[in-house]
Amino acid sequence: MRAESRPNPLAAGPSTRSLAPPPVLYGFLLLLALMFAVSYAVGSAAGPVSPGMSGSSDTGVEAPGNGGGDGGGGQDMDMDGMG
């Protein structure tokens, strides 16, 4: 009688298939990239939501609350003469 020699799968180490990520991960990453591309395209087509809120001060216009303007600082705000 001849003894058959079979390779022991546990002694051979991890197979290449077990080291590869599952195909579902590739599908998820593809879907994520697709959603990012679509949202970027829609945002670019819509343009800026509020052009005055760019944060740069090259326009020369001072935003309210930055120390300028007629905010009424120092005035008596209670209504003495209203009664």
Secondary structure, DSSP 4 states (H G I P E B T S, - for coil): -PPPP---TTTS---HHHHSPPHHHHHHHHHHHHHHHHHHHHHHHH--S-GGGS---TT-PPPTTSS-S---TTS--S-GGG-
